[in-house]
Amino acid sequence: MTEQTTLLSPGTRGPVLAISAGIGMHAFNDLAITASIPVAMDSFGALPMLPLVYALFFIGVVAGGVTSAEIRARLGARATALGAATCFLTGTLLTATAQSGLAFALGRALQGLSDGVIAALCYALIPQLFAATIVARVFAVEATVWAIAAALGPLAGGYATEHAGWPFAMLTGLPLAAIFLVTAALILPPRGADSFVIKRRTPLRPVMLCLAGAGVLALPSALPGTPLAVLGLPAGLALIALALWVDRARAAGPRFFPSQAFTLSPMGAGTWLIFLMPVAQSVSSIFTALCTRAIFGLSPILTGWVVVTMALNWSLWAMVAGRLPETRRRAALRFAPALQVAGAACVGTGFASATLPLVLLGQSLSGAAFGLSWGPANQLIMEAAPEAERPRTASFMPTVQTMGFATGAGLFGWIAALTGLLPALEAGRAAAPLIALWGVAMLAAALALLAARRLYRQDTPQPAAA
């Protein structure tokens, strides 16, 4: 395409709007209804299914993310976007009109599937739709879009829940979905004009094993009253490991996974970090809104702000990290996950002792942990990956992150059922379940800290030798 110098030039503003609408829809959908989901599940008498709702959403995102490139290769960018947007609208309407917890969970699964396809498609389109001279500015715009969605989402969803009911909160993302649908139809290339459409196909066997593993990870939250359901966690992870092995055993042809993922190499340490931090954070993603509402009695609007404190601090500290010198930014990896350990301790203790400022402090520390570590970690992973694998690595890391959230949803859903969290919240004696949940999160964050320090040490061999 021709060289472009500004984001508002005639050939650029349309693609900026399309990409921003897709990413904004993804962020807004994730955050706007956070405080409304417990209200909806409570109205169905289905609060025990709350972890399953999150697990199916995350699994849908994984499924959409890992298949987005293959769908685009077969259909082209425009048809992929329009199909995913239609799937999103279907899921949105299903959640808004649901009469049971199962129907609501199915709607969220459809939203997750479309979110995964759209987010992966939008990020993959940026290098294609924009000149290399402004790609960095486009990514900065999308980071701003995410931050704005994080700030406005809880306000819109909470206001709708308080004044019109939770079904209307489910519809707050429709304007962005409509903008994406229209702009995608007008801007994105059809199959014949999409340079990504190629004859080489993604290997299906490792993809199917990966998706099966992600589905099995939901068993603990789908069957919370069954002690043996916890076996879904090792079984799901084993299927994903088998997918890795099958992919690496291919003698020829394209591979799906980066060759060094989840090994002891520098890149492997990075993938463990990107996986473990979301595992630890998933307990707050699932239960913070529920616990805030039950323990402090806050309105949906205020509950949404408590939840989004983490995302806002992530954006804030990511901007701070981006302005640090390169050596200091990478050195932040040495301690950033320790902030998540401290954050989990604060949130768990704050809920157990009914101390709201401690919960807010913990959410802020967890956000700072992600903001300080996420950019440097992804950069180091990309640098450690072989040159030929960097495009595949870039598209794989968001999937690793979402698999972490899916794994955590299954794990903490099972722990919540095992410890009797919901009855304990109703009785006002939930200290033990809360400490158990966020205590396990602390352990996962501590393992992430070990992975981060290994990644940092392997990035700085010269100073260590000196």
Secondary structure, DSSP 8 states (H G I E B T S, - for coil): ------TTSHHHHHHHHHHHHHHHHHHHHHHHTTTTHHHHHHHHT-GGGHHHHHHHHHHHHHHHHHHHHHHHHHH-HHHHHHHHHHHHHHHHHHHHH-SSHHHHHHHHHHHHHHHHHHHHHHHHHHHHHS-GGGHHHHHHHHHHHHHHHHHHHHHHHHHHHHHH-HHHHTTTTHHHHHHHHHHHHHHS--GGG-TT--S----HHHHHHHHHHHHHTTHHHHSTT-GGGGGHHHHHHHHHHHHHHHHHT-SSS--SS-TTTTSSSHHHHHHHHHHHHHHHHHHHHHHHHHHIIIII---HHHHHHHHHHHHHHHHHHHHHHHTS-HHHHHHGGGTHHHHHHHHHHHHHHHHHTT-HHHHHHHHHHHHHHHHHHHHHHHHHHHHHS-GGGHHHHHHHHHHHHHHHHHHHHHHHHHHHHHHTHHHHHHHT--HHHHHHHHHHHHHHHHHHHHHHHHHHHHH-HHHHH-
